[in-house]
Amino acid sequence: MVSKSRREDACIQYDLHEDIVNHTFIFHEEWSDQIGLNQHNQQSYILNFVEKSVELSDGITIYKTDQIA
């Protein structure tokens, strides 16, 4: 999923991190624009991930942020 996302035209950054204390996985993503992010979110591999994550976890939390420094 990471390698496919990184190949998308609008992808600026797409990294996977793990909180080793809580065993939480974190995707840090940066997209050139909202249109690119919307297209990303409609890719079959993303839709499959979201579907599987419901079965394998307590859910997905998404934080949309703006860089301030």
mmCIF file of the N, C-alpha and C atoms, coordinates in Angstrom:
data_MODEL
# 
_entry.id   MODEL 
# 
loop_
_atom_site.group_PDB 
_atom_site.id 
_atom_site.type_symbol 
_atom_site.label_atom_id 
_atom_site.label_alt_id 
_atom_site.label_comp_id 
_atom_site.label_asym_id 
_atom_site.label_entity_id 
_atom_site.label_seq_id 
_atom_site.pdbx_PDB_ins_code 
_atom_site.Cartn_x 
_atom_site.Cartn_y 
_atom_site.Cartn_z 
_atom_site.occupancy 
_atom_site.B_iso_or_equiv 
_atom_site.pdbx_formal_charge 
_atom_site.auth_seq_id 
_atom_site.auth_comp_id 
_atom_site.auth_asym_id 
_atom_site.auth_atom_id 
_atom_site.pdbx_PDB_model_num 
ATOM 1   N N  . MET A 1 1  ? 0.816   -1.179 0.000  1.00 0.00 ? 1  MET A N  1 
ATOM 2   C CA . MET A 1 1  ? 0.000   0.000  0.000  1.00 0.00 ? 1  MET A CA 1 
ATOM 3   C C  . MET A 1 1  ? 0.866   1.252  0.000  1.00 0.00 ? 1  MET A C  1 
ATOM 4   N N  . VAL A 1 2  ? 1.944   1.232  0.755  1.00 0.00 ? 2  VAL A N  1 
ATOM 5   C CA . VAL A 1 2  ? 2.830   2.391  0.806  1.00 0.00 ? 2  VAL A CA 1 
ATOM 6   C C  . VAL A 1 2  ? 3.460   2.644  -0.560 1.00 0.00 ? 2  VAL A C  1 
ATOM 7   N N  . SER A 1 3  ? 3.989   1.615  -1.177 1.00 0.00 ? 3  SER A N  1 
ATOM 8   C CA . SER A 1 3  ? 4.653   1.819  -2.468 1.00 0.00 ? 3  SER A CA 1 
ATOM 9   C C  . SER A 1 3  ? 3.668   2.269  -3.541 1.00 0.00 ? 3  SER A C  1 
ATOM 10  N N  . LYS A 1 4  ? 2.457   1.735  -3.541 1.00 0.00 ? 4  LYS A N  1 
ATOM 11  C CA . LYS A 1 4  ? 1.452   2.165  -4.511 1.00 0.00 ? 4  LYS A CA 1 
ATOM 12  C C  . LYS A 1 4  ? 1.052   3.614  -4.278 1.00 0.00 ? 4  LYS A C  1 
ATOM 13  N N  . SER A 1 5  ? 0.876   3.988  -3.034 1.00 0.00 ? 5  SER A N  1 
ATOM 14  C CA . SER A 1 5  ? 0.491   5.366  -2.716 1.00 0.00 ? 5  SER A CA 1 
ATOM 15  C C  . SER A 1 5  ? 1.578   6.347  -3.128 1.00 0.00 ? 5  SER A C  1 
ATOM 16  N N  . ARG A 1 6  ? 2.809   5.978  -2.880 1.00 0.00 ? 6  ARG A N  1 
ATOM 17  C CA . ARG A 1 6  ? 3.923   6.863  -3.236 1.00 0.00 ? 6  ARG A CA 1 
ATOM 18  C C  . ARG A 1 6  ? 4.029   7.096  -4.744 1.00 0.00 ? 6  ARG A C  1 
ATOM 19  N N  . ARG A 1 7  ? 3.503   6.193  -5.544 1.00 0.00 ? 7  ARG A N  1 
ATOM 20  C CA . ARG A 1 7  ? 3.543   6.348  -7.000 1.00 0.00 ? 7  ARG A CA 1 
ATOM 21  C C  . ARG A 1 7  ? 2.429   7.238  -7.543 1.00 0.00 ? 7  ARG A C  1 
ATOM 22  N N  . GLU A 1 8  ? 1.471   7.586  -6.712 1.00 0.00 ? 8  GLU A N  1 
ATOM 23  C CA . GLU A 1 8  ? 0.372   8.440  -7.172 1.00 0.00 ? 8  GLU A CA 1 
ATOM 24  C C  . GLU A 1 8  ? 0.908   9.850  -7.427 1.00 0.00 ? 8  GLU A C  1 
ATOM 25  N N  . ASP A 1 9  ? 0.403   10.482 -8.487 1.00 0.00 ? 9  ASP A N  1 
ATOM 26  C CA . ASP A 1 9  ? 0.886   11.804 -8.900 1.00 0.00 ? 9  ASP A CA 1 
ATOM 27  C C  . ASP A 1 9  ? 0.789   12.849 -7.801 1.00 0.00 ? 9  ASP A C  1 
ATOM 28  N N  . ALA A 1 10 ? -0.273  12.841 -7.023 1.00 0.00 ? 10 ALA A N  1 
ATOM 29  C CA . ALA A 1 10 ? -0.495  13.883 -6.015 1.00 0.00 ? 10 ALA A CA 1 
ATOM 30  C C  . ALA A 1 10 ? 0.231   13.623 -4.695 1.00 0.00 ? 10 ALA A C  1 
ATOM 31  N N  . CYS A 1 11 ? 0.882   12.469 -4.575 1.00 0.00 ? 11 CYS A N  1 
ATOM 32  C CA . CYS A 1 11 ? 1.547   12.111 -3.319 1.00 0.00 ? 11 CYS A CA 1 
ATOM 33  C C  . CYS A 1 11 ? 2.847   12.883 -3.152 1.00 0.00 ? 11 CYS A C  1 
ATOM 34  N N  . ILE A 1 12 ? 2.954   13.584 -2.054 1.00 0.00 ? 12 ILE A N  1 
ATOM 35  C CA . ILE A 1 12 ? 4.193   14.267 -1.681 1.00 0.00 ? 12 ILE A CA 1 
ATOM 36  C C  . ILE A 1 12 ? 4.955   13.409 -0.671 1.00 0.00 ? 12 ILE A C  1 
ATOM 37  N N  . GLN A 1 13 ? 4.231   12.852 0.296  1.00 0.00 ? 13 GLN A N  1 
ATOM 38  C CA . GLN A 1 13 ? 4.844   12.009 1.327  1.00 0.00 ? 13 GLN A CA 1 
ATOM 39  C C  . GLN A 1 13 ? 3.824   10.974 1.780  1.00 0.00 ? 13 GLN A C  1 
ATOM 40  N N  . TYR A 1 14 ? 4.292   9.752  1.970  1.00 0.00 ? 14 TYR A N  1 
ATOM 41  C CA . TYR A 1 14 ? 3.420   8.674  2.454  1.00 0.00 ? 14 TYR A CA 1 
ATOM 42  C C  . TYR A 1 14 ? 4.298   7.704  3.228  1.00 0.00 ? 14 TYR A C  1 
ATOM 43  N N  . ASP A 1 15 ? 4.240   7.781  4.538  1.00 0.00 ? 15 ASP A N  1 
ATOM 44  C CA . ASP A 1 15 ? 5.095   6.967  5.399  1.00 0.00 ? 15 ASP A CA 1 
ATOM 45  C C  . ASP A 1 15 ? 4.250   6.199  6.402  1.00 0.00 ? 15 ASP A C  1 
ATOM 46  N N  . LEU A 1 16 ? 4.715   5.029  6.777  1.00 0.00 ? 16 LEU A N  1 
ATOM 47  C CA . LEU A 1 16 ? 4.060   4.207  7.790  1.00 0.00 ? 16 LEU A CA 1 
ATOM 48  C C  . LEU A 1 16 ? 4.957   4.144  9.020  1.00 0.00 ? 16 LEU A C  1 
ATOM 49  N N  . HIS A 1 17 ? 4.372   4.462  10.175 1.00 0.00 ? 17 HIS A N  1 
ATOM 50  C CA . HIS A 1 17 ? 5.093   4.438  11.448 1.00 0.00 ? 17 HIS A CA 1 
ATOM 51  C C  . HIS A 1 17 ? 4.361   3.496  12.405 1.00 0.00 ? 17 HIS A C  1 
ATOM 52  N N  . GLU A 1 18 ? 5.073   3.023  13.420 1.00 0.00 ? 18 GLU A N  1 
ATOM 53  C CA . GLU A 1 18 ? 4.452   2.219  14.463 1.00 0.00 ? 18 GLU A CA 1 
ATOM 54  C C  . GLU A 1 18 ? 4.822   2.782  15.823 1.00 0.00 ? 18 GLU A C  1 
ATOM 55  N N  . ASP A 1 19 ? 3.808   3.015  16.637 1.00 0.00 ? 19 ASP A N  1 
ATOM 56  C CA . ASP A 1 19 ? 4.015   3.361  18.043 1.00 0.00 ? 19 ASP A CA 1 
ATOM 57  C C  . ASP A 1 19 ? 4.339   2.046  18.740 1.00 0.00 ? 19 ASP A C  1 
ATOM 58  N N  . ILE A 1 20 ? 5.608   1.861  19.112 1.00 0.00 ? 20 ILE A N  1 
ATOM 59  C CA . ILE A 1 20 ? 6.040   0.565  19.633 1.00 0.00 ? 20 ILE A CA 1 
ATOM 60  C C  . ILE A 1 20 ? 5.532   0.286  21.046 1.00 0.00 ? 20 ILE A C  1 
ATOM 61  N N  . VAL A 1 21 ? 5.083   1.315  21.748 1.00 0.00 ? 21 VAL A N  1 
ATOM 62  C CA . VAL A 1 21 ? 4.527   1.107  23.085 1.00 0.00 ? 21 VAL A CA 1 
ATOM 63  C C  . VAL A 1 21 ? 3.094   0.610  22.987 1.00 0.00 ? 21 VAL A C  1 
ATOM 64  N N  . ASN A 1 22 ? 2.300   1.260  22.163 1.00 0.00 ? 22 ASN A N  1 
ATOM 65  C CA . ASN A 1 22 ? 0.870   0.931  22.056 1.00 0.00 ? 22 ASN A CA 1 
ATOM 66  C C  . ASN A 1 22 ? 0.538   0.051  20.857 1.00 0.00 ? 22 ASN A C  1 
ATOM 67  N N  . HIS A 1 23 ? 1.542   -0.274 20.054 1.00 0.00 ? 23 HIS A N  1 
ATOM 68  C CA . HIS A 1 23 ? 1.340   -1.088 18.849 1.00 0.00 ? 23 HIS A CA 1 
ATOM 69  C C  . HIS A 1 23 ? 0.262   -0.493 17.949 1.00 0.00 ? 23 HIS A C  1 
ATOM 70  N N  . THR A 1 24 ? 0.381   0.805  17.740 1.00 0.00 ? 24 THR A N  1 
ATOM 71  C CA . THR A 1 24 ? -0.530  1.541  16.874 1.00 0.00 ? 24 THR A CA 1 
ATOM 72  C C  . THR A 1 24 ? 0.219   1.915  15.608 1.00 0.00 ? 24 THR A C  1 
ATOM 73  N N  . PHE A 1 25 ? -0.410  1.712  14.471 1.00 0.00 ? 25 PHE A N  1 
ATOM 74  C CA . PHE A 1 25 ? 0.184   2.072  13.193 1.00 0.00 ? 25 PHE A CA 1 
ATOM 75  C C  . PHE A 1 25 ? -0.325  3.439  12.765 1.00 0.00 ? 25 PHE A C  1 
ATOM 76  N N  . ILE A 1 26 ? 0.587   4.244  12.248 1.00 0.00 ? 26 ILE A N  1 
ATOM 77  C CA . ILE A 1 26 ? 0.263   5.618  11.861 1.00 0.00 ? 26 ILE A CA 1 
ATOM 78  C C  . ILE A 1 26 ? 0.765   5.853  10.442 1.00 0.00 ? 26 ILE A C  1 
ATOM 79  N N  . PHE A 1 27 ? -0.128  6.265  9.572  1.00 0.00 ? 27 PHE A N  1 
ATOM 80  C CA . PHE A 1 27 ? 0.251   6.694  8.231  1.00 0.00 ? 27 PHE A CA 1 
ATOM 81  C C  . PHE A 1 27 ? 0.388   8.204  8.261  1.00 0.00 ? 27 PHE A C  1 
ATOM 82  N N  . HIS A 1 28 ? 1.558   8.695  7.887  1.00 0.00 ? 28 HIS A N  1 
ATOM 83  C CA . HIS A 1 28 ? 1.788   10.135 7.754  1.00 0.00 ? 28 HIS A CA 1 
ATOM 84  C C  . HIS A 1 28 ? 1.774   10.424 6.257  1.00 0.00 ? 28 HIS A C  1 
ATOM 85  N N  . GLU A 1 29 ? 0.770   11.198 5.834  1.00 0.00 ? 29 GLU A N  1 
ATOM 86  C CA . GLU A 1 29 ? 0.569   11.438 4.409  1.00 0.00 ? 29 GLU A CA 1 
ATOM 87  C C  . GLU A 1 29 ? 0.567   12.933 4.117  1.00 0.00 ? 29 GLU A C  1 
ATOM 88  N N  . GLU A 1 30 ? 1.092   13.287 2.964  1.00 0.00 ? 30 GLU A N  1 
ATOM 89  C CA . GLU A 1 30 ? 0.988   14.656 2.475  1.00 0.00 ? 30 GLU A CA 1 
ATOM 90  C C  . GLU A 1 30 ? 0.639   14.587 0.994  1.00 0.00 ? 30 GLU A C  1 
ATOM 91  N N  . TRP A 1 31 ? -0.393  15.339 0.614  1.00 0.00 ? 31 TRP A N  1 
ATOM 92  C CA . TRP A 1 31 ? -0.912  15.325 -0.751 1.00 0.00 ? 31 TRP A CA 1 
ATOM 93  C C  . TRP A 1 31 ? -0.864  16.731 -1.316 1.00 0.00 ? 31 TRP A C  1 
ATOM 94  N N  . SER A 1 32 ? -0.668  16.826 -2.608 1.00 0.00 ? 32 SER A N  1 
ATOM 95  C CA . SER A 1 32 ? -0.527  18.134 -3.245 1.00 0.00 ? 32 SER A CA 1 
ATOM 96  C C  . SER A 1 32 ? -1.820  18.935 -3.215 1.00 0.00 ? 32 SER A C  1 
ATOM 97  N N  . ASP A 1 33 ? -2.953  18.246 -3.210 1.00 0.00 ? 33 ASP A N  1 
ATOM 98  C CA . ASP A 1 33 ? -4.224  18.957 -3.161 1.00 0.00 ? 33 ASP A CA 1 
ATOM 99  C C  . ASP A 1 33 ? -5.341  17.995 -2.755 1.00 0.00 ? 33 ASP A C  1 
ATOM 100 N N  . GLN A 1 34 ? -6.504  18.548 -2.475 1.00 0.00 ? 34 GLN A N  1 
ATOM 101 C CA . GLN A 1 34 ? -7.638  17.739 -2.023 1.00 0.00 ? 34 GLN A CA 1 
ATOM 102 C C  . GLN A 1 34 ? -8.117  16.795 -3.121 1.00 0.00 ? 34 GLN A C  1 
ATOM 103 N N  . ILE A 1 35 ? -8.043  17.222 -4.365 1.00 0.00 ? 35 ILE A N  1 
ATOM 104 C CA . ILE A 1 35 ? -8.457  16.360 -5.475 1.00 0.00 ? 35 ILE A CA 1 
ATOM 105 C C  . ILE A 1 35 ? -7.604  15.094 -5.505 1.00 0.00 ? 35 ILE A C  1 
ATOM 106 N N  . GLY A 1 36 ? -6.298  15.247 -5.342 1.00 0.00 ? 36 GLY A N  1 
ATOM 107 C CA . GLY A 1 36 ? -5.401  14.091 -5.316 1.00 0.00 ? 36 GLY A CA 1 
ATOM 108 C C  . GLY A 1 36 ? -5.694  13.168 -4.152 1.00 0.00 ? 36 GLY A C  1 
ATOM 109 N N  . LEU A 1 37 ? -5.978  13.743 -2.994 1.00 0.00 ? 37 LEU A N  1 
ATOM 110 C CA . LEU A 1 37 ? -6.325  12.924 -1.826 1.00 0.00 ? 37 LEU A CA 1 
ATOM 111 C C  . LEU A 1 37 ? -7.632  12.184 -2.072 1.00 0.00 ? 37 LEU A C  1 
ATOM 112 N N  . ASN A 1 38 ? -8.599  12.871 -2.647 1.00 0.00 ? 38 ASN A N  1 
ATOM 113 C CA . ASN A 1 38 ? -9.878  12.216 -2.953 1.00 0.00 ? 38 ASN A CA 1 
ATOM 114 C C  . ASN A 1 38 ? -9.674  11.047 -3.917 1.00 0.00 ? 38 ASN A C  1 
ATOM 115 N N  . GLN A 1 39 ? -8.840  11.245 -4.927 1.00 0.00 ? 39 GLN A N  1 
ATOM 116 C CA . GLN A 1 39 ? -8.550  10.162 -5.874 1.00 0.00 ? 39 GLN A CA 1 
ATOM 117 C C  . GLN A 1 39 ? -7.856  9.001  -5.172 1.00 0.00 ? 39 GLN A C  1 
ATOM 118 N N  . HIS A 1 40 ? -6.920  9.320  -4.292 1.00 0.00 ? 40 HIS A N  1 
ATOM 119 C CA . HIS A 1 40 ? -6.215  8.295  -3.513 1.00 0.00 ? 40 HIS A CA 1 
ATOM 120 C C  . HIS A 1 40 ? -7.209  7.457  -2.716 1.00 0.00 ? 40 HIS A C  1 
ATOM 121 N N  . ASN A 1 41 ? -8.145  8.139  -2.061 1.00 0.00 ? 41 ASN A N  1 
ATOM 122 C CA . ASN A 1 41 ? -9.101  7.442  -1.200 1.00 0.00 ? 41 ASN A CA 1 
ATOM 123 C C  . ASN A 1 41 ? -10.072 6.561  -1.968 1.00 0.00 ? 41 ASN A C  1 
ATOM 124 N N  . GLN A 1 42 ? -10.111 6.667  -3.287 1.00 0.00 ? 42 GLN A N  1 
ATOM 125 C CA . GLN A 1 42 ? -10.975 5.833  -4.111 1.00 0.00 ? 42 GLN A CA 1 
ATOM 126 C C  . GLN A 1 42 ? -10.233 4.689  -4.794 1.00 0.00 ? 42 GLN A C  1 
ATOM 127 N N  . GLN A 1 43 ? -8.926  4.593  -4.559 1.00 0.00 ? 43 GLN A N  1 
ATOM 128 C CA . GLN A 1 43 ? -8.142  3.501  -5.143 1.00 0.00 ? 43 GLN A CA 1 
ATOM 129 C C  . GLN A 1 43 ? -8.584  2.177  -4.521 1.00 0.00 ? 43 GLN A C  1 
ATOM 130 N N  . SER A 1 44 ? -8.616  1.123  -5.323 1.00 0.00 ? 44 SER A N  1 
ATOM 131 C CA . SER A 1 44 ? -9.090  -0.174 -4.831 1.00 0.00 ? 44 SER A CA 1 
ATOM 132 C C  . SER A 1 44 ? -8.275  -0.678 -3.648 1.00 0.00 ? 44 SER A C  1 
ATOM 133 N N  . TYR A 1 45 ? -6.974  -0.467 -3.656 1.00 0.00 ? 45 TYR A N  1 
ATOM 134 C CA . TYR A 1 45 ? -6.150  -0.961 -2.544 1.00 0.00 ? 45 TYR A CA 1 
ATOM 135 C C  . TYR A 1 45 ? -6.419  -0.203 -1.247 1.00 0.00 ? 45 TYR A C  1 
ATOM 136 N N  . ILE A 1 46 ? -6.827  1.050  -1.346 1.00 0.00 ? 46 ILE A N  1 
ATOM 137 C CA . ILE A 1 46 ? -7.196  1.816  -0.146 1.00 0.00 ? 46 ILE A CA 1 
ATOM 138 C C  . ILE A 1 46 ? -8.562  1.354  0.354  1.00 0.00 ? 46 ILE A C  1 
ATOM 139 N N  . LEU A 1 47 ? -9.512  1.202  -0.545 1.00 0.00 ? 47 LEU A N  1 
ATOM 140 C CA . LEU A 1 47 ? -10.838 0.728  -0.152 1.00 0.00 ? 47 LEU A CA 1 
ATOM 141 C C  . LEU A 1 47 ? -10.757 -0.656 0.480  1.00 0.00 ? 47 LEU A C  1 
ATOM 142 N N  . ASN A 1 48 ? -9.908  -1.529 -0.064 1.00 0.00 ? 48 ASN A N  1 
ATOM 143 C CA . ASN A 1 48 ? -9.714  -2.865 0.524  1.00 0.00 ? 48 ASN A CA 1 
ATOM 144 C C  . ASN A 1 48 ? -9.103  -2.776 1.910  1.00 0.00 ? 48 ASN A C  1 
ATOM 145 N N  . PHE A 1 49 ? -8.128  -1.873 2.088  1.00 0.00 ? 49 PHE A N  1 
ATOM 146 C CA . PHE A 1 49 ? -7.506  -1.686 3.398  1.00 0.00 ? 49 PHE A CA 1 
ATOM 147 C C  . PHE A 1 49 ? -8.534  -1.232 4.426  1.00 0.00 ? 49 PHE A C  1 
ATOM 148 N N  . VAL A 1 50 ? -9.349  -0.267 4.067  1.00 0.00 ? 50 VAL A N  1 
ATOM 149 C CA . VAL A 1 50 ? -10.367 0.248  4.989  1.00 0.00 ? 50 VAL A CA 1 
ATOM 150 C C  . VAL A 1 50 ? -11.338 -0.868 5.371  1.00 0.00 ? 50 VAL A C  1 
ATOM 151 N N  . GLU A 1 51 ? -11.745 -1.657 4.402  1.00 0.00 ? 51 GLU A N  1 
ATOM 152 C CA . GLU A 1 51 ? -12.654 -2.777 4.669  1.00 0.00 ? 51 GLU A CA 1 
ATOM 153 C C  . GLU A 1 51 ? -12.025 -3.782 5.626  1.00 0.00 ? 51 GLU A C  1 
ATOM 154 N N  . LYS A 1 52 ? -10.771 -4.145 5.383  1.00 0.00 ? 52 LYS A N  1 
ATOM 155 C CA . LYS A 1 52 ? -10.081 -5.109 6.246  1.00 0.00 ? 52 LYS A CA 1 
ATOM 156 C C  . LYS A 1 52 ? -9.799  -4.539 7.635  1.00 0.00 ? 52 LYS A C  1 
ATOM 157 N N  . SER A 1 53 ? -9.522  -3.246 7.711  1.00 0.00 ? 53 SER A N  1 
ATOM 158 C CA . SER A 1 53 ? -9.189  -2.656 9.009  1.00 0.00 ? 53 SER A CA 1 
ATOM 159 C C  . SER A 1 53 ? -10.365 -2.730 9.977  1.00 0.00 ? 53 SER A C  1 
ATOM 160 N N  . VAL A 1 54 ? -11.580 -2.725 9.465  1.00 0.00 ? 54 VAL A N  1 
ATOM 161 C CA . VAL A 1 54 ? -12.762 -2.862 10.322 1.00 0.00 ? 54 VAL A CA 1 
ATOM 162 C C  . VAL A 1 54 ? -12.760 -4.229 10.997 1.00 0.00 ? 54 VAL A C  1 
ATOM 163 N N  . GLU A 1 55 ? -12.313 -5.235 10.267 1.00 0.00 ? 55 GLU A N  1 
ATOM 164 C CA . GLU A 1 55 ? -12.255 -6.595 10.808 1.00 0.00 ? 55 GLU A CA 1 
ATOM 165 C C  . GLU A 1 55 ? -11.086 -6.790 11.771 1.00 0.00 ? 55 GLU A C  1 
ATOM 166 N N  . LEU A 1 56 ? -9.984  -6.073 11.543 1.00 0.00 ? 56 LEU A N  1 
ATOM 167 C CA . LEU A 1 56 ? -8.743  -6.346 12.266 1.00 0.00 ? 56 LEU A CA 1 
ATOM 168 C C  . LEU A 1 56 ? -8.419  -5.355 13.375 1.00 0.00 ? 56 LEU A C  1 
ATOM 169 N N  . SER A 1 57 ? -9.207  -4.281 13.497 1.00 0.00 ? 57 SER A N  1 
ATOM 170 C CA . SER A 1 57 ? -8.860  -3.267 14.491 1.00 0.00 ? 57 SER A CA 1 
ATOM 171 C C  . SER A 1 57 ? -10.122 -2.643 15.071 1.00 0.00 ? 57 SER A C  1 
ATOM 172 N N  . ASP A 1 58 ? -9.890  -1.712 15.974 1.00 0.00 ? 58 ASP A N  1 
ATOM 173 C CA . ASP A 1 58 ? -11.001 -0.969 16.574 1.00 0.00 ? 58 ASP A CA 1 
ATOM 174 C C  . ASP A 1 58 ? -11.452 0.183  15.695 1.00 0.00 ? 58 ASP A C  1 
ATOM 175 N N  . GLY A 1 59 ? -10.839 0.324  14.527 1.00 0.00 ? 59 GLY A N  1 
ATOM 176 C CA . GLY A 1 59 ? -11.232 1.379  13.608 1.00 0.00 ? 59 GLY A CA 1 
ATOM 177 C C  . GLY A 1 59 ? -10.064 2.264  13.227 1.00 0.00 ? 59 GLY A C  1 
ATOM 178 N N  . ILE A 1 60 ? -10.370 3.223  12.390 1.00 0.00 ? 60 ILE A N  1 
ATOM 179 C CA . ILE A 1 60 ? -9.371  4.150  11.881 1.00 0.00 ? 60 ILE A CA 1 
ATOM 180 C C  . ILE A 1 60 ? -9.697  5.541  12.392 1.00 0.00 ? 60 ILE A C  1 
ATOM 181 N N  . THR A 1 61 ? -8.679  6.224  12.883 1.00 0.00 ? 61 THR A N  1 
ATOM 182 C CA . THR A 1 61 ? -8.818  7.621  13.272 1.00 0.00 ? 61 THR A CA 1 
ATOM 183 C C  . THR A 1 61 ? -8.011  8.451  12.288 1.00 0.00 ? 61 THR A C  1 
ATOM 184 N N  . ILE A 1 62 ? -8.637  9.471  11.719 1.00 0.00 ? 62 ILE A N  1 
ATOM 185 C CA . ILE A 1 62 ? -7.964  10.334 10.758 1.00 0.00 ? 62 ILE A CA 1 
ATOM 186 C C  . ILE A 1 62 ? -7.853  11.733 11.344 1.00 0.00 ? 62 ILE A C  1 
ATOM 187 N N  . TYR A 1 63 ? -6.641  12.259 11.311 1.00 0.00 ? 63 TYR A N  1 
ATOM 188 C CA . TYR A 1 63 ? -6.377  13.639 11.733 1.00 0.00 ? 63 TYR A CA 1 
ATOM 189 C C  . TYR A 1 63 ? -5.929  14.416 10.518 1.00 0.00 ? 63 TYR A C  1 
ATOM 190 N N  . LYS A 1 64 ? -6.654  15.466 10.172 1.00 0.00 ? 64 LYS A N  1 
ATOM 191 C CA . LYS A 1 64 ? -6.208  16.361 9.094  1.00 0.00 ? 64 LYS A CA 1 
ATOM 192 C C  . LYS A 1 64 ? -5.528  17.525 9.768  1.00 0.00 ? 64 LYS A C  1 
ATOM 193 N N  . THR A 1 65 ? -4.291  17.769 9.366  1.00 0.00 ? 65 THR A N  1 
ATOM 194 C CA . THR A 1 65 ? -3.496  18.796 10.040 1.00 0.00 ? 65 THR A CA 1 
ATOM 195 C C  . THR A 1 65 ? -2.928  19.782 9.027  1.00 0.00 ? 65 THR A C  1 
ATOM 196 N N  . ASP A 1 66 ? -2.546  20.940 9.535  1.00 0.00 ? 66 ASP A N  1 
ATOM 197 C CA . ASP A 1 66 ? -1.788  21.921 8.783  1.00 0.00 ? 66 ASP A CA 1 
ATOM 198 C C  . ASP A 1 66 ? -0.444  22.097 9.463  1.00 0.00 ? 66 ASP A C  1 
ATOM 199 N N  . GLN A 1 67 ? 0.623   22.104 8.702  1.00 0.00 ? 67 GLN A N  1 
ATOM 200 C CA . GLN A 1 67 ? 1.947   22.322 9.260  1.00 0.00 ? 67 GLN A CA 1 
ATOM 201 C C  . GLN A 1 67 ? 2.052   23.782 9.699  1.00 0.00 ? 67 GLN A C  1 
ATOM 202 N N  . ILE A 1 68 ? 2.488   24.013 10.934 1.00 0.00 ? 68 ILE A N  1 
ATOM 203 C CA . ILE A 1 68 ? 2.574   25.391 11.441 1.00 0.00 ? 68 ILE A CA 1 
ATOM 204 C C  . ILE A 1 68 ? 4.004   25.837 11.708 1.00 0.00 ? 68 ILE A C  1 
ATOM 205 N N  . ALA A 1 69 ? 4.939   24.940 11.634 1.00 0.00 ? 69 ALA A N  1 
ATOM 206 C CA . ALA A 1 69 ? 6.344   25.335 11.834 1.00 0.00 ? 69 ALA A CA 1 
ATOM 207 C C  . ALA A 1 69 ? 7.242   24.358 11.120 1.00 0.00 ? 69 ALA A C  1 
# 
